[in-house]
Amino acid sequence: MSTTTQRPRVIIIGAGFGGLYAARRLAKEDVDVLLVDRQNFHLFSPLLYQVATSGLDPSEIAYPVRGIFRGKDNVRFLMGEVERINPDRKTIDVRTNGETHPEAYDYLIVAAGSQTHYFGMDQVQQHAFGLKTLAEAVSLRNHLLTSFEKAAWSKDDDYRQALTTMVVVGGGPTGLETAGALYELYEHVLRQEYEQQLGDITGRVIMVELQDHLLDPYPAKLQEAARRQLEGLGVEVILGNGVKEAADDHIVLSDGTVIRTHTLVWAAGVKASPLAEMLDVELQRGGRVPVEPTMEVIGRPDIYVVGDMSYLEDKNGSPYPMLIPVAKQQGITAARNIFNRIEDQPEKAFRYRDRGIMATIGRRRAVAWIYYRIQLTGYLAWLAWLFLHLVTLMGFRNRLNVFVNWVWNYFTYDRSVRIILKPGGVTDSEAQPGSIAMKNGHRSEGVEETLQETVPISEQ
């Protein structure tokens, strides 16, 4: 497709934080912008675990892309799947509605994010739940609630115990947040509601981490504080052990320990989107694309990669982490450098303004390392986490809804979004670990249709 004006045309792949902030920056300039994403919404991924644990509705952490750029005449959005990037021809091929459309660019920004990394463990990939997409979060929620319903009907205590045992693998922020939320869901809601049927069966939440500590980048004091808070909540923490085998009804750890469970949540790693391979350059660890400090791909003129897909080392020789603040700032940097090139101005190197890191564990439980100087634990860290995530959410309506839900959950211990979705075409036999609605990136039409209805879509 050829450009219709003489203005430079910038295509941005991905409506995550990197792509979104690049588009917002370019919306102010004299360029044409085409934003392409496989979904029609921007997702606030840090709160996916709250959707999975019935705390939030999917629409509260997603915002329609067309609504974000309403009134921005130079920004156009298309929902579709990028099939190919053609650097030599300066085009991309986008598939939508069963047809492939070529789209030409003068400059390209690739911000397609990351996906769950299973490190080549096929059994784990088949039986574990990832937590990178909205559909995966809804699938995990369906599975959790369905498992307790099955346990209520069963007379086999071993089977019921396995159904109510939940294992989270990965001791990073996502793993901690998910494990804490799972236990609070069980302790404050499911335990009371299923008490008559389950009798003496006690639900378990187990965290497994290969290293001998949690939260690898954090100082030892905060790592230990995180472990104590998790265990104080009721989560069983297993350190220095990994997952060797996985099946529908159990996992086997590296030391031979067998844990009977039907719920395995994998939060042990991420890797760059497979779109990185379309650039035909030598990739770095995690499938990330090496870029110049300007965010331009090494050896690929006019193509910029930002966010989780990019590989750029800081002054200490370590790659910038796959975090939202990095993606936002890199997206803005790429957009500014493209405009500088158009204006024949020098490009500027990426400079990361790092305000620190934090992770929540549960109600009044969190750890925070503010500006890498101030170490907070417990209630103060939790308040800081709440404030940061509310501020970062896209759209006033989303912030208000999330705030109201958090307040309600805090005072009532309730989780209001306990709805088991049974989309058309998904039978009870299919709704098992390994096949519920969507697992490991394999879509079910039913869940995709349900999400399209759940997430508000602005008028075309």
VOLO-148077 format. One line per field, with one value per residue (C-alpha): z, y, x; residue number from 1. Coordinates in Angstrom, 3 decimals, decimal comma. Example, Ala and Ser with C-alpha at 12.3 -4.5 7.8 and 13.67 -1.06 7.14 Angstrom:
2
Z: c(7,800	7,140)
Y: c(-4,500	-1,060)
X: c(12,300	13,670)
n: c(1	2)
# end
This chain:
460
Z: c(0,000	-1,021	1,090	0,183	1,186	0,934	4,699	6,041	7,074	10,322	11,056	14,659	15,388	18,843	21,037	24,286	26,310	23,907	20,794	22,480	23,797	20,461	18,701	21,212	20,686	16,881	16,999	17,676	14,549	10,805	9,975	9,178	11,746	11,291	14,512	14,053	16,759	16,865	19,557	19,490	23,020	25,024	27,937	31,395	31,848	35,477	36,659	34,632	37,764	39,341	36,403	36,783	40,504	40,127	41,491	38,347	35,200	31,908	30,747	33,771	32,644	28,919	26,903	23,230	21,035	18,808	21,861	22,859	19,494	18,823	17,368	16,292	12,543	11,652	13,608	12,131	13,788	12,136	13,954	12,290	12,497	11,108	8,919	7,453	7,674	4,405	5,242	1,653	0,261	3,388	3,768	6,249	5,441	7,707	7,716	8,705	7,766	5,928	3,596	3,593	2,992	2,275	4,087	3,118	5,605	5,674	9,273	11,285	15,059	16,280	19,797	19,858	23,431	24,825	25,447	28,067	27,892	28,685	28,011	25,629	28,201	26,045	28,932	30,883	27,853	27,295	30,859	32,374	32,279	31,099	32,217	29,388	27,638	28,651	27,208	29,298	32,447	31,743	30,979	34,288	36,126	34,428	35,332	38,996	39,575	37,618	39,635	42,905	41,438	40,436	43,900	45,443	43,503	43,992	46,785	46,189	48,744	46,830	43,678	45,581	47,181	43,786	42,378	45,206	45,084	43,008	42,019	40,813	39,283	39,278	42,147	40,301	40,817	38,654	40,548	43,947	43,007	41,534	44,441	46,987	45,103	44,683	48,395	49,281	46,802	48,470	52,089	52,014	49,396	48,137	51,499	52,973	49,925	49,542	53,223	53,373	50,286	50,859	54,555	55,784	52,418	52,735	49,643	49,057	47,150	46,479	44,983	43,326	42,511	40,990	42,771	46,519	46,864	45,507	43,509	42,020	41,363	44,894	47,901	50,325	52,959	50,612	49,260	52,778	53,605	50,537	51,541	55,110	53,907	51,467	54,099	56,642	54,222	53,912	50,693	50,795	49,359	47,807	46,901	45,065	43,133	39,613	37,637	35,826	34,562	34,226	33,561	33,886	37,511	38,916	38,556	39,441	40,874	40,220	43,481	42,639	44,779	43,288	43,810	42,830	41,241	38,323	38,319	37,219	36,606	34,795	35,678	35,351	32,282	29,177	25,754	22,913	20,461	17,490	15,271	16,140	13,809	10,873	10,986	9,940	12,331	14,900	18,093	21,645	24,757	25,040	21,320	21,755	18,906	19,273	18,814	18,749	21,651	19,339	19,340	15,651	14,789	14,099	10,376	9,612	8,666	9,361	11,699	15,448	18,123	21,617	24,847	25,663	22,138	22,251	23,527	24,696	27,442	30,176	31,416	33,532	30,558	31,549	29,185	30,184	31,947	30,300	32,302	31,442	32,278	29,929	27,111	27,573	27,548	24,632	22,610	23,181	22,300	19,014	18,072	18,809	16,820	13,806	13,897	14,366	11,234	9,284	10,417	9,713	13,406	15,292	17,009	20,753	22,761	25,088	28,728	31,241	34,186	36,692	39,731	41,261	41,453	43,576	43,942	45,855	47,700	49,053	51,267	53,122	51,924	49,397	48,926	47,171	46,323	45,579	43,409	44,551	47,809	49,950	50,960	51,974	53,144	54,266	54,366	53,074	50,119	49,389	49,337	46,994	44,679	44,668	43,864	41,032	39,324	39,556	38,041	35,185	34,215	30,944	31,159	34,054	33,897	34,282	37,256	38,977	38,440	39,661	42,703	43,619	43,232	45,358	48,114	47,984	48,113	50,941	53,271	52,298	51,304	48,351	44,749	42,695	39,250	39,943	36,669	34,772	31,076	28,842	25,315	22,449	21,311	24,586	26,252	29,777	28,454	26,641	29,731	31,252	31,979	28,635	26,702	28,666	26,252	25,696	26,919	25,956	23,138	21,342	20,857	21,201	19,082	21,951	24,391	21,760	20,983	24,673	25,200	22,258	23,969	27,411	26,418	25,355	21,684	20,529	17,345	14,165)
Y: c(0,000	3,299	6,425	8,949	12,095	13,401	13,274	10,610	7,464	5,681	2,215	1,027	-2,674	-3,256	-1,208	-2,027	0,658	1,116	1,396	3,438	6,102	6,266	6,864	9,492	11,350	11,199	12,278	15,784	15,875	16,301	12,590	9,839	7,035	3,550	1,547	-2,216	-4,740	-8,164	-6,869	-3,735	-2,729	-1,558	-3,946	-3,013	-6,295	-5,838	-6,472	-9,620	-11,706	-9,846	-10,812	-14,417	-14,414	-12,849	-9,448	-7,378	-7,612	-7,790	-4,435	-2,715	-3,351	-2,814	0,302	0,464	1,778	3,735	5,562	6,589	8,235	9,622	13,105	12,454	12,803	11,650	8,371	5,371	1,983	-1,413	-4,684	-7,509	-10,041	-9,077	-11,960	-10,550	-7,614	-6,765	-4,416	-4,266	-3,208	-1,197	-2,900	-5,140	-7,743	-7,623	-10,360	-9,440	-10,837	-13,690	-11,400	-10,153	-6,472	-4,918	-1,641	0,644	2,670	5,278	4,402	1,337	0,919	-2,671	-2,872	-6,310	-7,095	-10,530	-13,939	-16,666	-18,548	-22,271	-22,916	-25,765	-27,749	-29,127	-30,818	-27,579	-25,620	-28,146	-28,241	-24,835	-21,583	-18,526	-15,064	-12,712	-12,076	-11,200	-14,454	-16,439	-14,625	-15,379	-19,011	-19,366	-17,829	-20,293	-23,179	-22,196	-21,809	-24,967	-26,946	-26,054	-26,958	-30,363	-30,813	-30,108	-33,033	-35,551	-38,151	-38,916	-36,954	-37,300	-35,975	-33,132	-32,170	-32,069	-29,903	-27,392	-27,294	-24,444	-24,206	-21,024	-21,373	-18,303	-16,079	-12,757	-10,021	-11,774	-15,043	-13,377	-11,309	-14,318	-16,639	-14,066	-13,318	-17,036	-17,644	-14,653	-15,841	-19,247	-18,095	-15,274	-16,499	-20,084	-21,665	-20,234	-20,937	-24,579	-25,416	-27,784	-29,746	-29,868	-30,712	-31,372	-30,631	-27,558	-25,653	-25,116	-22,503	-23,471	-21,263	-22,960	-21,028	-22,500	-20,080	-20,031	-16,640	-14,654	-11,388	-11,729	-8,008	-6,943	-6,568	-9,476	-7,649	-7,244	-10,786	-12,167	-9,792	-11,009	-14,654	-13,987	-12,094	-14,856	-17,565	-15,385	-15,156	-18,954	-19,668	-22,600	-21,476	-23,991	-22,518	-24,036	-26,415	-26,406	-28,253	-31,342	-32,879	-31,797	-33,589	-32,880	-33,990	-33,554	-32,034	-33,455	-31,216	-31,461	-33,339	-35,903	-34,403	-35,075	-32,490	-33,511	-30,521	-29,620	-25,954	-24,977	-21,268	-20,534	-17,188	-18,279	-16,357	-14,356	-13,984	-11,511	-11,745	-14,050	-10,971	-10,379	-13,239	-11,411	-8,758	-11,320	-10,094	-11,994	-12,022	-11,767	-13,694	-14,191	-13,568	-9,815	-7,525	-5,641	-1,905	1,256	3,734	5,607	2,465	1,825	-1,816	-2,546	-3,206	-2,291	1,395	3,069	0,264	0,879	-1,733	-0,754	-2,377	-6,070	-6,905	-4,606	-5,487	-2,467	-2,520	0,097	1,695	-1,400	-3,730	-5,242	-5,211	-2,909	-4,942	-5,908	-3,416	-1,000	2,200	1,072	0,399	3,765	5,742	3,801	4,345	8,097	8,069	6,236	8,627	11,680	10,332	9,631	13,206	14,478	12,579	14,084	17,544	16,771	17,062	14,742	11,718	11,313	8,282	6,561	7,594	5,610	7,450	4,647	5,248	1,828	-1,477	-2,951	-6,040	-6,675	-9,912	-9,423	-7,241	-4,850	-6,918	-5,689	-4,741	-1,636	-0,293	3,378	4,956	2,024	3,899	3,587	0,075	-0,300	-3,387	-4,154	-1,529	1,461	-0,532	-1,758	1,800	2,868	-0,035	0,831	4,491	3,736	1,271	3,535	6,430	4,272	2,832	4,206	6,202	7,782	5,177	2,341	4,023	4,665	1,114	-0,467	1,812	0,969	-2,767	-2,534	-0,672	-3,183	-6,151	-4,578	-4,104	-7,140	-9,666	-10,439	-11,226	-10,203	-11,447	-15,158	-16,049	-19,231	-18,437	-21,330	-19,998	-21,793	-24,850	-25,501	-28,680	-29,878	-32,414	-29,656	-27,468	-29,321	-28,285	-28,067	-27,098	-24,681	-21,960	-20,706	-22,098	-21,099	-18,789	-21,213	-19,340	-20,643	-18,801	-18,824	-16,997	-14,511	-13,682	-13,328	-10,946	-8,840	-8,472	-7,854	-5,183	-1,981	-1,201	2,391	3,221	2,730)
X: c(0,000	1,527	1,413	-1,287	0,616	4,143	4,572	6,934	5,096	5,941	4,577	4,542	4,054	2,612	0,257	2,014	3,750	6,678	4,537	1,838	4,200	6,024	2,698	1,643	4,910	4,613	0,958	2,266	4,439	3,959	4,086	1,589	1,488	0,052	-0,228	-0,711	-1,599	-3,237	-5,631	-7,768	-6,796	-3,806	-3,217	-1,958	-0,129	1,088	-2,471	-3,118	-2,717	-5,663	-7,868	-6,685	-7,520	-10,989	-10,031	-10,572	-12,652	-10,697	-12,105	-10,554	-6,981	-7,513	-8,315	-9,376	-6,578	-8,944	-10,248	-6,719	-6,066	-9,509	-9,066	-5,459	-5,878	-2,369	-2,609	-4,406	-4,917	-5,304	-5,946	-4,071	-1,253	2,145	3,275	6,461	8,844	10,606	13,505	14,775	11,399	10,510	7,144	5,365	2,706	-0,338	-2,974	-6,529	-9,934	-8,249	-6,309	-2,712	-2,071	1,360	1,974	4,876	6,897	9,610	10,456	9,468	9,214	8,881	7,458	5,830	6,874	7,617	6,100	6,447	9,745	9,564	13,262	12,502	10,509	7,698	5,878	5,749	4,583	1,797	0,495	1,325	-0,584	1,321	0,298	1,221	-2,114	-5,648	-6,970	-4,465	-5,587	-9,259	-8,373	-6,556	-9,515	-11,893	-9,605	-9,235	-12,955	-13,776	-11,214	-12,920	-16,307	-14,920	-13,430	-16,840	-18,346	-15,562	-15,396	-11,696	-9,663	-6,402	-8,046	-9,691	-6,400	-4,678	-7,484	-7,071	-3,262	-1,845	1,829	3,513	6,975	9,212	10,342	10,212	7,580	4,964	5,406	5,165	2,132	0,337	1,117	-0,022	-3,238	-4,006	-3,688	-5,843	-8,481	-8,492	-8,254	-10,798	-13,290	-13,077	-12,354	-15,567	-17,722	-16,624	-16,230	-19,232	-18,188	-14,431	-14,491	-10,950	-9,321	-7,084	-6,059	-2,353	-0,375	3,245	5,939	8,919	12,103	15,251	17,587	18,118	16,406	13,474	13,543	16,999	17,794	16,793	19,120	19,292	17,234	14,266	14,635	14,354	11,495	9,605	10,055	8,887	5,819	4,895	5,233	3,423	0,531	0,363	2,274	4,693	8,046	10,462	13,858	16,823	14,600	13,196	10,546	11,839	8,591	4,978	1,701	-2,012	-2,169	1,344	4,796	8,202	10,905	14,637	15,233	12,533	9,763	6,329	3,593	0,085	-1,594	-3,844	-2,770	0,729	1,366	4,624	6,224	9,839	10,919	10,080	11,621	11,231	8,358	9,072	8,760	12,412	13,343	11,725	14,433	17,063	19,746	21,795	19,744	21,003	19,984	16,245	15,771	16,267	17,322	20,640	20,129	22,207	21,838	19,453	17,226	17,925	18,565	22,208	22,522	18,901	18,573	15,217	14,070	13,863	13,145	12,000	10,868	11,178	12,387	15,409	18,867	20,854	23,468	23,709	26,923	27,624	27,408	24,052	21,057	18,241	15,538	12,263	10,204	7,404	9,365	12,148	9,669	7,933	11,154	12,632	9,450	9,672	13,386	12,775	9,960	12,079	14,999	12,807	11,545	15,112	16,152	13,281	14,384	18,072	18,868	21,252	19,751	20,088	21,134	18,707	19,035	17,047	15,513	15,143	12,941	13,474	11,603	8,817	6,663	3,457	2,805	-0,696	-2,801	-0,455	2,501	5,081	8,715	10,034	13,474	12,838	15,558	17,736	18,314	15,189	14,131	10,486	8,629	5,115	2,366	4,361	5,700	2,171	0,798	3,600	2,777	-0,941	-0,263	2,161	-0,153	-3,198	-1,249	0,056	-3,353	-4,702	-7,940	-9,847	-12,627	-10,116	-8,430	-11,760	-13,042	-9,812	-9,707	-13,319	-12,590	-9,472	-11,324	-14,186	-11,806	-9,823	-12,797	-14,875	-12,162	-14,430	-13,466	-16,470	-15,411	-15,918	-17,564	-16,784	-17,046	-18,099	-17,723	-19,409	-17,511	-15,664	-16,872	-16,182	-13,695	-11,810	-11,809	-8,882	-5,291	-3,584	-6,705	-8,897	-9,997	-6,477	-3,192	0,324	-0,680	-3,023	-6,276	-9,795	-12,327	-14,789	-12,550	-11,394	-15,030	-15,827	-12,923	-13,991	-17,358	-15,873	-13,357	-15,127	-14,583	-14,873	-16,737	-14,770)
n: c(1	2	3	4	5	6	7	8	9	10	11	12	13	14	15	16	17	18	19	20	21	22	23	24	25	26	27	28	29	30	31	32	33	34	35	36	37	38	39	40	41	42	43	44	45	46	47	48	49	50	51	52	53	54	55	56	57	58	59	60	61	62	63	64	65	66	67	68	69	70	71	72	73	74	75	76	77	78	79	80	81	82	83	84	85	86	87	88	89	90	91	92	93	94	95	96	97	98	99	100	101	102	103	104	105	106	107	108	109	110	111	112	113	114	115	116	117	118	119	120	121	122	123	124	125	126	127	128	129	130	131	132	133	134	135	136	137	138	139	140	141	142	143	144	145	146	147	148	149	150	151	152	153	154	155	156	157	158	159	160	161	162	163	164	165	166	167	168	169	170	171	172	173	174	175	176	177	178	179	180	181	182	183	184	185	186	187	188	189	190	191	192	193	194	195	196	197	198	199	200	201	202	203	204	205	206	207	208	209	210	211	212	213	214	215	216	217	218	219	220	221	222	223	224	225	226	227	228	229	230	231	232	233	234	235	236	237	238	239	240	241	242	243	244	245	246	247	248	249	250	251	252	253	254	255	256	257	258	259	260	261	262	263	264	265	266	267	268	269	270	271	272	273	274	275	276	277	278	279	280	281	282	283	284	285	286	287	288	289	290	291	292	293	294	295	296	297	298	299	300	301	302	303	304	305	306	307	308	309	310	311	312	313	314	315	316	317	318	319	320	321	322	323	324	325	326	327	328	329	330	331	332	333	334	335	336	337	338	339	340	341	342	343	344	345	346	347	348	349	350	351	352	353	354	355	356	357	358	359	360	361	362	363	364	365	366	367	368	369	370	371	372	373	374	375	376	377	378	379	380	381	382	383	384	385	386	387	388	389	390	391	392	393	394	395	396	397	398	399	400	401	402	403	404	405	406	407	408	409	410	411	412	413	414	415	416	417	418	419	420	421	422	423	424	425	426	427	428	429	430	431	432	433	434	435	436	437	438	439	440	441	442	443	444	445	446	447	448	449	450	451	452	453	454	455	456	457	458	459	460)
# end
